[in-house]
Amino acid sequence: MTLMTATRSRLSRRPMPRKQPMFHRIFPAEKIAIRTTLLELRGRFAAELAGDAIGRLELAVAEVLNNICEHGATEPLAERPTSAAPDRPHGRAPEGLVPPTVHLCVIQQNAGLACAITDNGVPLPAECFEPFGTPAFTTGLVALRSREAQTGALPEGGFGWFLIQDLTRAICYYREEQRNVLAFTIPLQEGATEDGAA
């Protein structure tokens, strides 16, 4: 047996390396790019996860990405005002605005899928991440936030953030310089708590 044949024989006996437990993409927040990314995301994890986990992952990421697409566009840097974000009547970005660039990273872990999504769009309204049941102070009275009360107060039915909160655990949002940073976990089992118990 020649050295070349022996080397090929050893290599053919090695198990194929497992797919990397990470998905990473950088793309513009445009509908076609989002659709392509969601298809690739499903294709990456479909063989390794149960259908309900894939469905929850896809739905949560789609809601976030569609919100960035519809509400995150900014004016070109040369024309951008120094004040607040441009007005978006009916939740649609006016023509001529620049779509944000999105960085999406999903890492498969034992207890769930850790997701991080960043973009350079406009900041998210603070109301999006206030949890249900927290006090809302109005004219000296305290009222608990509810899905019904808050949905009408936010553009486009609340940006879908209530659905995102229902699908995710350990959700975290902050603004770093000119980027939005959103991180959350999709549990592998529906209804699992943050410590992994079902």
Secondary structure, 3 states (H helix, E strand, C coil): CCHHHHHHHHHHHCCCCCCCCEEEEEEECCHHHHHHHHHHHHHHHCCCCCHHHHHHHHHHHHHHHHHHHHHCCECCHHHCCCCCCCCCHHHCCCCCCECCEEEEEEEECCCEEEEEEEECCCCCCHHHHCCCCCEEEECCEEEECCHHHHHCCCHHHHCCHHHHHHHCEEEEEEEECCEEEEEEEEECCCCCCCCCCC
